[in-house]
Amino acid sequence: MKKQPYKVQLEKGKSYAWCKCSESNNQPFCDGSHTNLEDKDKTEPVVFKAKQDVEVNLCGCKETESAPICNGTHLND
């Protein structure tokens, strides 16, 4: 797990799956690793579609209250 956010470029109309379990080898995006975990309900990815071409900071610490967008929670540790 990374404490800082991942700066990524999103493409308008494209769907993304943000990893919530921290197990993906393709961070910050889901690669299906959560399917091997016992509590799958708490680890399902957050799926979203980009409304525009935009660069965003996706949460790396997995503690944000505004998933998948980083809200600075990692600064409180």
All heavy atoms as a GROMACS GRO file, in nm:
protein
  602
    1MET      N    1   0.085  -0.118   0.000
    1MET     CA    2   0.000   0.000   0.000
    1MET      C    3   0.090   0.124   0.000
    1MET      O    4   0.191   0.129   0.066
    1MET     CB    5  -0.090  -0.004   0.122
    1MET     CG    6  -0.183   0.113   0.130
    1MET     SD    7  -0.316   0.097   0.251
    1MET     CE    8  -0.240   0.016   0.387
    2LYS      N    9   0.048   0.222  -0.074
    2LYS     CA   10   0.122   0.346  -0.089
    2LYS      C   11   0.054   0.455  -0.007
    2LYS      O   12  -0.068   0.466  -0.007
    2LYS     CB   13   0.123   0.384  -0.237
    2LYS     CG   14   0.197   0.509  -0.271
    2LYS     CD   15   0.192   0.531  -0.423
    2LYS     CE   16   0.246   0.666  -0.458
    2LYS     NZ   17   0.240   0.693  -0.601
    3LYS      N   18   0.130   0.535   0.063
    3LYS     CA   19   0.072   0.643   0.144
    3LYS      C   20   0.028   0.762   0.059
    3LYS      O   21  -0.068   0.828   0.092
    3LYS     CB   22   0.172   0.690   0.250
    3LYS     CG   23   0.191   0.590   0.360
    3LYS     CD   24   0.068   0.585   0.447
    3LYS     CE   25   0.087   0.492   0.564
    3LYS     NZ   26  -0.032   0.473   0.640
    4GLN      N   27   0.098   0.790  -0.049
    4GLN     CA   28   0.064   0.903  -0.134
    4GLN      C   29  -0.034   0.860  -0.244
    4GLN      O   30  -0.044   0.743  -0.276
    4GLN     CB   31   0.190   0.961  -0.200
    4GLN     CG   32   0.286   1.024  -0.103
    4GLN     CD   33   0.373   0.920  -0.034
    4GLN    OE1   34   0.394   0.811  -0.086
    4GLN    NE2   35   0.422   0.952   0.084
    5PRO      N   36  -0.102   0.958  -0.303
    5PRO     CA   37  -0.196   0.926  -0.411
    5PRO      C   38  -0.123   0.890  -0.541
    5PRO      O   39  -0.004   0.918  -0.556
    5PRO     CB   40  -0.275   1.055  -0.428
    5PRO     CG   41  -0.186   1.162  -0.376
    5PRO     CD   42  -0.104   1.101  -0.268
    6TYR      N   43  -0.195   0.829  -0.630
    6TYR     CA   44  -0.147   0.797  -0.764
    6TYR      C   45  -0.202   0.903  -0.859
    6TYR      O   46  -0.323   0.918  -0.870
    6TYR     CB   47  -0.198   0.660  -0.810
    6TYR     CG   48  -0.141   0.544  -0.734
    6TYR    CD1   49  -0.202   0.499  -0.617
    6TYR    CD2   50  -0.028   0.478  -0.780
    6TYR    CE1   51  -0.150   0.391  -0.548
    6TYR    CE2   52   0.023   0.369  -0.711
    6TYR     CZ   53  -0.038   0.326  -0.595
    6TYR     OH   54   0.012   0.219  -0.527
    7LYS      N   55  -0.116   0.975  -0.926
    7LYS     CA   56  -0.160   1.073  -1.025
    7LYS      C   57  -0.180   0.999  -1.157
    7LYS      O   58  -0.086   0.939  -1.210
    7LYS     CB   59  -0.055   1.183  -1.042
    7LYS     CG   60  -0.104   1.297  -1.130
    7LYS     CD   61  -0.007   1.411  -1.128
    7LYS     CE   62  -0.032   1.484  -0.998
    7LYS     NZ   63   0.005   1.623  -0.997
    8VAL      N   64  -0.303   0.999  -1.207
    8VAL     CA   65  -0.336   0.926  -1.329
    8VAL      C   66  -0.417   1.013  -1.425
    8VAL      O   67  -0.487   1.104  -1.383
    8VAL     CB   68  -0.415   0.796  -1.299
    8VAL    CG1   69  -0.332   0.700  -1.217
    8VAL    CG2   70  -0.544   0.825  -1.231
    9GLN      N   71  -0.405   0.981  -1.552
    9GLN     CA   72  -0.480   1.049  -1.656
    9GLN      C   73  -0.600   0.962  -1.692
    9GLN      O   74  -0.583   0.846  -1.729
    9GLN     CB   75  -0.392   1.072  -1.780
    9GLN     CG   76  -0.460   1.146  -1.892
    9GLN     CD   77  -0.487   1.291  -1.858
    9GLN    OE1   78  -0.405   1.357  -1.795
    9GLN    NE2   79  -0.601   1.341  -1.901
   10LEU      N   80  -0.719   1.015  -1.677
   10LEU     CA   81  -0.841   0.943  -1.711
   10LEU      C   82  -0.890   0.990  -1.847
   10LEU      O   83  -0.875   1.107  -1.882
   10LEU     CB   84  -0.949   0.968  -1.606
   10LEU     CG   85  -0.915   0.931  -1.462
   10LEU    CD1   86  -1.034   0.963  -1.371
   10LEU    CD2   87  -0.875   0.786  -1.449
   11GLU      N   88  -0.951   0.898  -1.921
   11GLU     CA   89  -1.004   0.929  -2.053
   11GLU      C   90  -1.156   0.934  -2.048
   11GLU      O   91  -1.221   0.842  -1.996
   11GLU     CB   92  -0.962   0.822  -2.154
   11GLU     CG   93  -0.813   0.815  -2.175
   11GLU     CD   94  -0.775   0.701  -2.268
   11GLU    OE1   95  -0.850   0.674  -2.364
   11GLU    OE2   96  -0.671   0.638  -2.242
   12LYS      N   97  -1.212   1.040  -2.104
   12LYS     CA   98  -1.357   1.060  -2.106
   12LYS      C   99  -1.428   0.937  -2.162
   12LYS      O  100  -1.390   0.882  -2.265
   12LYS     CB  101  -1.392   1.182  -2.191
   12LYS     CG  102  -1.540   1.211  -2.198
   12LYS     CD  103  -1.569   1.331  -2.283
   12LYS     CE  104  -1.718   1.358  -2.287
   12LYS     NZ  105  -1.748   1.478  -2.366
   13GLY      N  106  -1.531   0.891  -2.089
   13GLY     CA  107  -1.612   0.779  -2.132
   13GLY      C  108  -1.558   0.642  -2.097
   13GLY      O  109  -1.628   0.542  -2.110
   14LYS      N  110  -1.435   0.635  -2.051
   14LYS     CA  111  -1.374   0.507  -2.017
   14LYS      C  112  -1.409   0.470  -1.872
   14LYS      O  113  -1.412   0.553  -1.785
   14LYS     CB  114  -1.222   0.515  -2.033
   14LYS     CG  115  -1.152   0.383  -2.014
   14LYS     CD  116  -1.004   0.392  -2.047
   14LYS     CE  117  -0.937   0.258  -2.019
   14LYS     NZ  118  -0.793   0.266  -2.045
   15SER      N  119  -1.434   0.340  -1.849
   15SER     CA  120  -1.464   0.291  -1.716
   15SER      C  121  -1.336   0.243  -1.648
   15SER      O  122  -1.248   0.187  -1.713
   15SER     CB  123  -1.563   0.175  -1.722
   15SER     OG  124  -1.688   0.222  -1.765
   16TYR      N  125  -1.331   0.264  -1.518
   16TYR     CA  126  -1.214   0.227  -1.437
   16TYR      C  127  -1.263   0.154  -1.312
   16TYR      O  128  -1.374   0.176  -1.264
   16TYR     CB  129  -1.136   0.352  -1.396
   16TYR     CG  130  -1.078   0.427  -1.512
   16TYR    CD1  131  -1.151   0.528  -1.575
   16TYR    CD2  132  -0.951   0.399  -1.559
   16TYR    CE1  133  -1.099   0.597  -1.682
   16TYR    CE2  134  -0.898   0.468  -1.667
   16TYR     CZ  135  -0.972   0.567  -1.727
   16TYR     OH  136  -0.920   0.636  -1.834
   17ALA      N  137  -1.177   0.070  -1.257
   17ALA     CA  138  -1.206  -0.001  -1.133
   17ALA      C  139  -1.091   0.025  -1.037
   17ALA      O  140  -0.980  -0.028  -1.055
   17ALA     CB  141  -1.223  -0.150  -1.158
   18TRP      N  142  -1.116   0.111  -0.937
   18TRP     CA  143  -1.015   0.147  -0.838
   18TRP      C  144  -1.005   0.035  -0.734
   18TRP      O  145  -1.105  -0.007  -0.676
   18TRP     CB  146  -1.053   0.278  -0.772
   18TRP     CG  147  -0.968   0.320  -0.657
   18TRP    CD1  148  -0.842   0.372  -0.664
   18TRP    CD2  149  -1.002   0.316  -0.518
   18TRP    NE1  150  -0.796   0.399  -0.537
   18TRP    CE2  151  -0.893   0.365  -0.445
   18TRP    CE3  152  -1.114   0.274  -0.448
   18TRP    CZ2  153  -0.892   0.375  -0.307
   18TRP    CZ3  154  -1.114   0.283  -0.309
   18TRP    CH2  155  -1.004   0.334  -0.240
   19CYS      N  156  -0.884  -0.011  -0.710
   19CYS     CA  157  -0.859  -0.119  -0.613
   19CYS      C  158  -0.885  -0.070  -0.472
   19CYS      O  159  -0.831   0.030  -0.429
   19CYS     CB  160  -0.715  -0.168  -0.626
   19CYS     SG  161  -0.667  -0.284  -0.497
   20LYS      N  162  -0.966  -0.146  -0.400
   20LYS     CA  163  -0.999  -0.112  -0.262
   20LYS      C  164  -0.928  -0.205  -0.162
   20LYS      O  165  -0.915  -0.174  -0.046
   20LYS     CB  166  -1.151  -0.124  -0.246
   20LYS     CG  167  -1.206  -0.074  -0.116
   20LYS     CD  168  -1.358  -0.079  -0.126
   20LYS     CE  169  -1.425  -0.045   0.003
   20LYS     NZ  170  -1.570  -0.058  -0.009
   21CYS      N  171  -0.878  -0.320  -0.211
   21CYS     CA  172  -0.821  -0.420  -0.121
   21CYS      C  173  -0.671  -0.407  -0.099
   21CYS      O  174  -0.617  -0.472  -0.011
   21CYS     CB  175  -0.851  -0.561  -0.174
   21CYS     SG  176  -0.752  -0.610  -0.317
   22SER      N  177  -0.603  -0.329  -0.178
   22SER     CA  178  -0.457  -0.308  -0.170
   22SER      C  179  -0.375  -0.425  -0.223
   22SER      O  180  -0.254  -0.423  -0.214
   22SER     CB  181  -0.412  -0.278  -0.027
   22SER     OG  182  -0.476  -0.167   0.024
   23GLU      N  183  -0.439  -0.528  -0.276
   23GLU     CA  184  -0.366  -0.647  -0.322
   23GLU      C  185  -0.331  -0.645  -0.471
   23GLU      O  186  -0.250  -0.724  -0.516
   23GLU     CB  187  -0.450  -0.773  -0.293
   23GLU     CG  188  -0.475  -0.796  -0.145
   23GLU     CD  189  -0.349  -0.824  -0.067
   23GLU    OE1  190  -0.261  -0.896  -0.117
   23GLU    OE2  191  -0.337  -0.772   0.047
   24SER      N  192  -0.390  -0.555  -0.546
   24SER     CA  193  -0.367  -0.550  -0.690
   24SER      C  194  -0.221  -0.522  -0.724
   24SER      O  195  -0.156  -0.439  -0.660
   24SER     CB  196  -0.455  -0.442  -0.754
   24SER     OG  197  -0.425  -0.429  -0.891
   25ASN      N  198  -0.171  -0.587  -0.826
   25ASN     CA  199  -0.037  -0.560  -0.878
   25ASN      C  200  -0.041  -0.448  -0.981
   25ASN      O  201   0.061  -0.415  -1.039
   25ASN     CB  202   0.024  -0.686  -0.939
   25ASN     CG  203   0.059  -0.788  -0.834
   25ASN    OD1  204   0.113  -0.755  -0.729
   25ASN    ND2  205   0.026  -0.913  -0.860
   26ASN      N  206  -0.159  -0.394  -1.004
   26ASN     CA  207  -0.180  -0.289  -1.104
   26ASN      C  208  -0.234  -0.162  -1.037
   26ASN      O  209  -0.324  -0.098  -1.088
   26ASN     CB  210  -0.277  -0.340  -1.211
   26ASN     CG  211  -0.288  -0.246  -1.328
   26ASN    OD1  212  -0.192  -0.184  -1.368
   26ASN    ND2  213  -0.408  -0.236  -1.384
   27GLN      N  214  -0.183  -0.129  -0.919
   27GLN     CA  215  -0.230  -0.013  -0.842
   27GLN      C  216  -0.225   0.116  -0.924
   27GLN      O  217  -0.134   0.133  -1.002
   27GLN     CB  218  -0.146   0.005  -0.716
   27GLN     CG  219  -0.165  -0.103  -0.614
   27GLN     CD  220  -0.303  -0.100  -0.552
   27GLN    OE1  221  -0.370   0.002  -0.542
   27GLN    NE2  222  -0.348  -0.215  -0.508
   28PRO      N  223  -0.323   0.201  -0.912
   28PRO     CA  224  -0.434   0.199  -0.818
   28PRO      C  225  -0.556   0.125  -0.871
   28PRO      O  226  -0.663   0.133  -0.812
   28PRO     CB  227  -0.464   0.347  -0.798
   28PRO     CG  228  -0.440   0.405  -0.935
   28PRO     CD  229  -0.318   0.328  -0.986
   29PHE      N  230  -0.540   0.052  -0.980
   29PHE     CA  231  -0.653  -0.014  -1.042
   29PHE      C  232  -0.662  -0.162  -1.003
   29PHE      O  233  -0.562  -0.226  -0.971
   29PHE     CB  234  -0.646   0.002  -1.194
   29PHE     CG  235  -0.646   0.145  -1.237
   29PHE    CD1  236  -0.531   0.203  -1.286
   29PHE    CD2  237  -0.759   0.224  -1.223
   29PHE    CE1  238  -0.530   0.337  -1.324
   29PHE    CE2  239  -0.759   0.358  -1.260
   29PHE     CZ  240  -0.644   0.414  -1.311
   30CYS      N  241  -0.783  -0.214  -1.007
   30CYS     CA  242  -0.811  -0.353  -0.970
   30CYS      C  243  -0.760  -0.449  -1.077
   30CYS      O  244  -0.773  -0.423  -1.197
   30CYS     CB  245  -0.962  -0.369  -0.954
   30CYS     SG  246  -1.013  -0.538  -0.917
   31ASP      N  247  -0.700  -0.560  -1.031
   31ASP     CA  248  -0.661  -0.668  -1.123
   31ASP      C  249  -0.730  -0.799  -1.087
   31ASP      O  250  -0.695  -0.905  -1.135
   31ASP     CB  251  -0.509  -0.686  -1.126
   31ASP     CG  252  -0.451  -0.740  -0.996
   31ASP    OD1  253  -0.529  -0.765  -0.900
   31ASP    OD2  254  -0.328  -0.757  -0.989
   32GLY      N  255  -0.830  -0.792  -0.997
   32GLY     CA  256  -0.905  -0.910  -0.957
   32GLY      C  257  -0.848  -0.983  -0.837
   32GLY      O  258  -0.901  -1.086  -0.797
   33SER      N  259  -0.742  -0.932  -0.776
   33SER     CA  260  -0.678  -0.999  -0.662
   33SER      C  261  -0.773  -1.016  -0.544
   33SER      O  262  -0.756  -1.110  -0.465
   33SER     CB  263  -0.555  -0.921  -0.616
   33SER     OG  264  -0.455  -0.924  -0.715
   34HIS      N  265  -0.873  -0.930  -0.532
   34HIS     CA  266  -0.966  -0.938  -0.419
   34HIS      C  267  -1.046  -1.069  -0.419
   34HIS      O  268  -1.096  -1.110  -0.316
   34HIS     CB  269  -1.062  -0.818  -0.418
   34HIS     CG  270  -1.152  -0.814  -0.537
   34HIS    ND1  271  -1.112  -0.763  -0.658
   34HIS    CD2  272  -1.279  -0.857  -0.554
   34HIS    CE1  273  -1.211  -0.774  -0.745
   34HIS    NE2  274  -1.313  -0.830  -0.684
   35THR      N  275  -1.055  -1.134  -0.533
   35THR     CA  276  -1.133  -1.258  -0.540
   35THR      C  277  -1.067  -1.370  -0.460
   35THR      O  278  -1.132  -1.470  -0.430
   35THR     CB  279  -1.153  -1.303  -0.686
   35THR    OG1  280  -1.025  -1.321  -0.748
   35THR    CG2  281  -1.234  -1.200  -0.763
   36ASN      N  282  -0.940  -1.355  -0.426
   36ASN     CA  283  -0.869  -1.456  -0.347
   36ASN      C  284  -0.878  -1.430  -0.197
   36ASN      O  285  -0.828  -1.507  -0.117
   36ASN     CB  286  -0.721  -1.461  -0.387
   36ASN     CG  287  -0.703  -1.499  -0.532
   36ASN    OD1  288  -0.776  -1.583  -0.585
   36ASN    ND2  289  -0.607  -1.438  -0.598
   37LEU      N  290  -0.942  -1.320  -0.158
   37LEU     CA  291  -0.952  -1.283  -0.016
   37LEU      C  292  -1.080  -1.337   0.045
   37LEU      O  293  -1.180  -1.357  -0.025
   37LEU     CB  294  -0.947  -1.131  -0.003
   37LEU     CG  295  -0.822  -1.064  -0.060
   37LEU    CD1  296  -0.835  -0.913  -0.051
   37LEU    CD2  297  -0.697  -1.112   0.011
   38GLU      N  298  -1.080  -1.359   0.176
   38GLU     CA  299  -1.197  -1.414   0.245
   38GLU      C  300  -1.316  -1.320   0.246
   38GLU      O  301  -1.428  -1.360   0.220
   38GLU     CB  302  -1.159  -1.450   0.390
   38GLU     CG  303  -1.076  -1.575   0.399
   38GLU     CD  304  -1.049  -1.614   0.543
   38GLU    OE1  305  -1.135  -1.589   0.629
   38GLU    OE2  306  -0.942  -1.670   0.567
   39ASP      N  307  -1.295  -1.193   0.280
   39ASP     CA  308  -1.405  -1.097   0.293
   39ASP      C  309  -1.418  -1.015   0.165
   39ASP      O  310  -1.382  -0.899   0.159
   39ASP     CB  311  -1.383  -1.006   0.414
   39ASP     CG  312  -1.509  -0.934   0.455
   39ASP    OD1  313  -1.610  -0.942   0.382
   39ASP    OD2  314  -1.506  -0.868   0.560
   40LYS      N  315  -1.473  -1.078   0.062
   40LYS     CA  316  -1.483  -1.014  -0.070
   40LYS      C  317  -1.574  -0.892  -0.071
   40LYS      O  318  -1.554  -0.800  -0.148
   40LYS     CB  319  -1.531  -1.116  -0.172
   40LYS     CG  320  -1.431  -1.227  -0.195
   40LYS     CD  321  -1.483  -1.325  -0.298
   40LYS     CE  322  -1.385  -1.437  -0.315
   40LYS     NZ  323  -1.426  -1.562  -0.261
   41ASP      N  324  -1.676  -0.890   0.015
   41ASP     CA  325  -1.770  -0.777   0.016
   41ASP      C  326  -1.702  -0.645   0.051
   41ASP      O  327  -1.738  -0.540  -0.001
   41ASP     CB  328  -1.883  -0.802   0.116
   41ASP     CG  329  -1.976  -0.911   0.070
   41ASP    OD1  330  -1.979  -0.940  -0.052
   41ASP    OD2  331  -2.045  -0.969   0.154
   42LYS      N  332  -1.605  -0.647   0.139
   42LYS     CA  333  -1.536  -0.526   0.181
   42LYS      C  334  -1.424  -0.486   0.086
   42LYS      O  335  -1.364  -0.382   0.102
   42LYS     CB  336  -1.479  -0.543   0.322
   42LYS     CG  337  -1.584  -0.553   0.428
   42LYS     CD  338  -1.524  -0.558   0.565
   42LYS     CE  339  -1.633  -0.566   0.671
   42LYS     NZ  340  -1.578  -0.574   0.806
   43THR      N  341  -1.394  -0.571  -0.011
   43THR     CA  342  -1.281  -0.546  -0.098
   43THR      C  343  -1.318  -0.528  -0.245
   43THR      O  344  -1.231  -0.519  -0.329
   43THR     CB  345  -1.178  -0.661  -0.086
   43THR    OG1  346  -1.241  -0.784  -0.122
   43THR    CG2  347  -1.124  -0.670   0.054
   44GLU      N  348  -1.446  -0.524  -0.275
   44GLU     CA  349  -1.488  -0.502  -0.413
   44GLU      C  350  -1.434  -0.368  -0.462
   44GLU      O  351  -1.435  -0.269  -0.388
   44GLU     CB  352  -1.640  -0.503  -0.424
   44GLU     CG  353  -1.703  -0.639  -0.408
   44GLU     CD  354  -1.675  -0.730  -0.524
   44GLU    OE1  355  -1.681  -0.686  -0.640
   44GLU    OE2  356  -1.645  -0.848  -0.498
   45PRO      N  357  -1.389  -0.360  -0.587
   45PRO     CA  358  -1.337  -0.233  -0.638
   45PRO      C  359  -1.447  -0.129  -0.654
   45PRO      O  360  -1.566  -0.162  -0.659
   45PRO     CB  361  -1.281  -0.271  -0.775
   45PRO     CG  362  -1.357  -0.392  -0.815
   45PRO     CD  363  -1.388  -0.466  -0.687
   46VAL      N  364  -1.407  -0.004  -0.661
   46VAL     CA  365  -1.498   0.106  -0.688
   46VAL      C  366  -1.491   0.131  -0.840
   46VAL      O  367  -1.387   0.169  -0.892
   46VAL     CB  368  -1.458   0.234  -0.611
   46VAL    CG1  369  -1.546   0.351  -0.652
   46VAL    CG2  370  -1.466   0.209  -0.461
   47VAL      N  371  -1.602   0.103  -0.907
   47VAL     CA  372  -1.607   0.119  -1.053
   47VAL      C  373  -1.668   0.254  -1.084
   47VAL      O  374  -1.769   0.294  -1.027
   47VAL     CB  375  -1.691   0.005  -1.117
   47VAL    CG1  376  -1.700   0.023  -1.267
   47VAL    CG2  377  -1.631  -0.131  -1.081
   48PHE      N  378  -1.602   0.326  -1.176
   48PHE     CA  379  -1.650   0.459  -1.214
   48PHE      C  380  -1.614   0.487  -1.360
   48PHE      O  381  -1.527   0.422  -1.417
   48PHE     CB  382  -1.591   0.566  -1.122
   48PHE     CG  383  -1.441   0.583  -1.132
   48PHE    CD1  384  -1.387   0.685  -1.210
   48PHE    CD2  385  -1.356   0.497  -1.065
   48PHE    CE1  386  -1.249   0.700  -1.220
   48PHE    CE2  387  -1.218   0.513  -1.074
   48PHE     CZ  388  -1.165   0.615  -1.151
   49LYS      N  389  -1.686   0.583  -1.418
   49LYS     CA  390  -1.661   0.623  -1.556
   49LYS      C  391  -1.616   0.768  -1.557
   49LYS      O  392  -1.677   0.853  -1.491
   49LYS     CB  393  -1.788   0.608  -1.639
   49LYS     CG  394  -1.767   0.637  -1.789
   49LYS     CD  395  -1.894   0.622  -1.867
   49LYS     CE  396  -1.908   0.479  -1.908
   49LYS     NZ  397  -2.013   0.460  -2.010
   50ALA      N  398  -1.510   0.796  -1.632
   50ALA     CA  399  -1.458   0.933  -1.641
   50ALA      C  400  -1.555   1.018  -1.723
   50ALA      O  401  -1.596   0.980  -1.832
   50ALA     CB  402  -1.320   0.933  -1.705
   51LYS      N  403  -1.589   1.134  -1.668
   51LYS     CA  404  -1.681   1.225  -1.736
   51LYS      C  405  -1.609   1.319  -1.832
   51LYS      O  406  -1.672   1.385  -1.913
   51LYS     CB  407  -1.759   1.306  -1.633
   51LYS     CG  408  -1.849   1.220  -1.548
   51LYS     CD  409  -1.922   1.300  -1.446
   51LYS     CE  410  -2.009   1.208  -1.360
   51LYS     NZ  411  -2.073   1.277  -1.251
   52GLN      N  412  -1.476   1.323  -1.818
   52GLN     CA  413  -1.395   1.408  -1.906
   52GLN      C  414  -1.252   1.358  -1.905
   52GLN      O  415  -1.214   1.278  -1.820
   52GLN     CB  416  -1.399   1.553  -1.858
   52GLN     CG  417  -1.345   1.572  -1.718
   52GLN     CD  418  -1.367   1.715  -1.669
   52GLN    OE1  419  -1.445   1.790  -1.723
   52GLN    NE2  420  -1.296   1.752  -1.564
   53ASP      N  421  -1.172   1.404  -2.001
   53ASP     CA  422  -1.029   1.377  -1.998
   53ASP      C  423  -0.972   1.463  -1.886
   53ASP      O  424  -0.986   1.586  -1.890
   53ASP     CB  425  -0.963   1.415  -2.130
   53ASP     CG  426  -1.003   1.324  -2.244
   53ASP    OD1  427  -1.043   1.209  -2.219
   53ASP    OD2  428  -0.992   1.367  -2.360
   54VAL      N  429  -0.911   1.400  -1.787
   54VAL     CA  430  -0.866   1.476  -1.671
   54VAL      C  431  -0.756   1.399  -1.597
   54VAL      O  432  -0.756   1.276  -1.595
   54VAL     CB  433  -0.984   1.507  -1.576
   54VAL    CG1  434  -1.043   1.381  -1.518
   54VAL    CG2  435  -0.945   1.602  -1.467
   55GLU      N  436  -0.665   1.472  -1.537
   55GLU     CA  437  -0.565   1.412  -1.449
   55GLU      C  438  -0.617   1.423  -1.306
   55GLU      O  439  -0.660   1.531  -1.264
   55GLU     CB  440  -0.432   1.486  -1.463
   55GLU     CG  441  -0.319   1.420  -1.387
   55GLU     CD  442  -0.186   1.486  -1.414
   55GLU    OE1  443  -0.162   1.592  -1.353
   55GLU    OE2  444  -0.110   1.433  -1.496
   56VAL      N  445  -0.616   1.312  -1.234
   56VAL     CA  446  -0.668   1.309  -1.096
   56VAL      C  447  -0.570   1.238  -1.004
   56VAL      O  448  -0.483   1.165  -1.049
   56VAL     CB  449  -0.806   1.239  -1.087
   56VAL    CG1  450  -0.911   1.312  -1.166
   56VAL    CG2  451  -0.796   1.095  -1.132
   57ASN      N  452  -0.589   1.257  -0.875
   57ASN     CA  453  -0.513   1.186  -0.773
   57ASN      C  454  -0.604   1.079  -0.714
   57ASN      O  455  -0.698   1.110  -0.643
   57ASN     CB  456  -0.467   1.281  -0.662
   57ASN     CG  457  -0.358   1.373  -0.709
   57ASN    OD1  458  -0.268   1.332  -0.781
   57ASN    ND2  459  -0.365   1.498  -0.669
   58LEU      N  460  -0.574   0.952  -0.746
   58LEU     CA  461  -0.650   0.842  -0.690
   58LEU      C  462  -0.582   0.796  -0.562
   58LEU      O  463  -0.460   0.788  -0.554
   58LEU     CB  464  -0.659   0.726  -0.789
   58LEU     CG  465  -0.735   0.756  -0.918
   58LEU    CD1  466  -0.744   0.630  -1.004
   58LEU    CD2  467  -0.874   0.810  -0.890
   59CYS      N  468  -0.662   0.766  -0.463
   59CYS     CA  469  -0.614   0.729  -0.330
   59CYS      C  470  -0.520   0.609  -0.335
   59CYS      O  471  -0.549   0.508  -0.400
   59CYS     CB  472  -0.734   0.699  -0.240
   59CYS     SG  473  -0.687   0.651  -0.072
   60GLY      N  474  -0.411   0.620  -0.262
   60GLY     CA  475  -0.316   0.510  -0.250
   60GLY      C  476  -0.322   0.443  -0.114
   60GLY      O  477  -0.292   0.326  -0.099
   61CYS      N  478  -0.365   0.518  -0.011
   61CYS     CA  479  -0.367   0.464   0.126
   61CYS      C  480  -0.494   0.383   0.154
   61CYS      O  481  -0.501   0.312   0.253
   61CYS     CB  482  -0.352   0.576   0.228
   61CYS     SG  483  -0.497   0.681   0.252
   62LYS      N  484  -0.594   0.394   0.068
   62LYS     CA  485  -0.722   0.322   0.079
   62LYS      C  486  -0.805   0.368   0.198
   62LYS      O  487  -0.898   0.301   0.240
   62LYS     CB  488  -0.702   0.170   0.086
   62LYS     CG  489  -0.610   0.113  -0.019
   62LYS     CD  490  -0.653   0.147  -0.160
   62LYS     CE  491  -0.555   0.086  -0.259
   62LYS     NZ  492  -0.578   0.126  -0.394
   63GLU      N  493  -0.777   0.485   0.253
   63GLU     CA  494  -0.848   0.536   0.370
   63GLU      C  495  -0.940   0.654   0.337
   63GLU      O  496  -1.011   0.703   0.423
   63GLU     CB  497  -0.746   0.583   0.476
   63GLU     CG  498  -0.648   0.476   0.520
   63GLU     CD  499  -0.703   0.383   0.623
   63GLU    OE1  500  -0.786   0.427   0.705
   63GLU    OE2  501  -0.664   0.265   0.622
   64THR      N  502  -0.937   0.702   0.214
   64THR     CA  503  -1.015   0.819   0.176
   64THR      C  504  -1.165   0.797   0.197
   64THR      O  505  -1.215   0.686   0.183
   64THR     CB  506  -0.990   0.857   0.029
   64THR    OG1  507  -1.060   0.978  -0.001
   64THR    CG2  508  -1.035   0.749  -0.067
   65GLU      N  509  -1.234   0.903   0.232
   65GLU     CA  510  -1.380   0.897   0.245
   65GLU      C  511  -1.447   0.938   0.114
   65GLU      O  512  -1.569   0.936   0.104
   65GLU     CB  513  -1.425   0.988   0.359
   65GLU     CG  514  -1.380   0.938   0.494
   65GLU     CD  515  -1.419   1.031   0.607
   65GLU    OE1  516  -1.495   1.128   0.585
   65GLU    OE2  517  -1.373   1.007   0.720
   66SER      N  518  -1.366   0.975   0.016
   66SER     CA  519  -1.420   1.017  -0.114
   66SER      C  520  -1.369   0.926  -0.225
   66SER      O  521  -1.332   0.972  -0.332
   66SER     CB  522  -1.383   1.163  -0.141
   66SER     OG  523  -1.242   1.180  -0.137
   67ALA      N  524  -1.367   0.796  -0.198
   67ALA     CA  525  -1.314   0.697  -0.293
   67ALA      C  526  -1.378   0.712  -0.430
   67ALA      O  527  -1.498   0.736  -0.440
   67ALA     CB  528  -1.338   0.557  -0.240
   68PRO      N  529  -1.298   0.706  -0.533
   68PRO     CA  530  -1.157   0.671  -0.536
   68PRO      C  531  -1.061   0.790  -0.528
   68PRO      O  532  -0.940   0.773  -0.532
   68PRO     CB  533  -1.143   0.601  -0.671
   68PRO     CG  534  -1.237   0.679  -0.760
   68PRO     CD  535  -1.355   0.713  -0.669
   69ILE      N  536  -1.116   0.909  -0.515
   69ILE     CA  537  -1.034   1.030  -0.516
   69ILE      C  538  -0.965   1.051  -0.382
   69ILE      O  539  -1.027   1.038  -0.277
   69ILE     CB  540  -1.119   1.155  -0.551
   69ILE    CG1  541  -1.191   1.135  -0.685
   69ILE    CG2  542  -1.036   1.281  -0.552
   69ILE    CD1  543  -1.101   1.115  -0.805
   70CYS      N  544  -0.838   1.086  -0.386
   70CYS     CA  545  -0.763   1.116  -0.264
   70CYS      C  546  -0.820   1.243  -0.198
   70CYS      O  547  -0.844   1.342  -0.266
   70CYS     CB  548  -0.615   1.139  -0.298
   70CYS     SG  549  -0.516   1.196  -0.160
   71ASN      N  550  -0.842   1.235  -0.067
   71ASN     CA  551  -0.891   1.353   0.005
   71ASN      C  552  -0.790   1.403   0.110
   71ASN      O  553  -0.823   1.485   0.194
   71ASN     CB  554  -1.026   1.325   0.071
   71ASN     CG  555  -1.016   1.228   0.188
   71ASN    OD1  556  -0.912   1.170   0.214
   71ASN    ND2  557  -1.127   1.210   0.257
   72GLY      N  558  -0.668   1.348   0.103
   72GLY     CA  559  -0.562   1.394   0.194
   72GLY      C  560  -0.557   1.320   0.325
   72GLY      O  561  -0.478   1.356   0.413
   73THR      N  562  -0.635   1.216   0.343
   73THR     CA  563  -0.636   1.138   0.466
   73THR      C  564  -0.496   1.089   0.502
   73THR      O  565  -0.461   1.084   0.620
   73THR     CB  566  -0.734   1.020   0.457
   73THR    OG1  567  -0.865   1.071   0.433
   73THR    CG2  568  -0.734   0.937   0.583
   74HIS      N  569  -0.416   1.054   0.401
   74HIS     CA  570  -0.282   1.002   0.427
   74HIS      C  571  -0.194   1.102   0.502
   74HIS      O  572  -0.097   1.064   0.565
   74HIS     CB  573  -0.214   0.960   0.294
   74HIS     CG  574  -0.190   1.074   0.201
   74HIS    ND1  575  -0.291   1.124   0.120
   74HIS    CD2  576  -0.082   1.150   0.178
   74HIS    CE1  577  -0.243   1.223   0.049
   74HIS    NE2  578  -0.116   1.241   0.082
   75LEU      N  579  -0.230   1.228   0.496
   75LEU     CA  580  -0.151   1.332   0.566
   75LEU      C  581  -0.173   1.330   0.717
   75LEU      O  582  -0.096   1.388   0.792
   75LEU     CB  583  -0.188   1.470   0.511
   75LEU     CG  584  -0.161   1.491   0.363
   75LEU    CD1  585  -0.218   1.623   0.316
   75LEU    CD2  586  -0.012   1.483   0.334
   76ASN      N  587  -0.277   1.260   0.762
   76ASN     CA  588  -0.310   1.254   0.905
   76ASN      C  589  -0.233   1.146   0.980
   76ASN      O  590  -0.243   1.137   1.101
   76ASN     CB  591  -0.459   1.231   0.925
   76ASN     CG  592  -0.542   1.345   0.870
   76ASN    OD1  593  -0.497   1.459   0.866
   76ASN    ND2  594  -0.662   1.315   0.826
   77ASP      N  595  -0.159   1.062   0.909
   77ASP     CA  596  -0.085   0.953   0.975
   77ASP      C  597   0.046   1.000   1.031
   77ASP      O  598   0.113   1.084   0.988
   77ASP     CB  599  -0.060   0.839   0.876
   77ASP     CG  600  -0.190   0.768   0.842
   77ASP    OD1  601  -0.286   0.780   0.920
   77ASP    OD2  602  -0.194   0.701   0.738
   0.00000   0.00000   0.00000
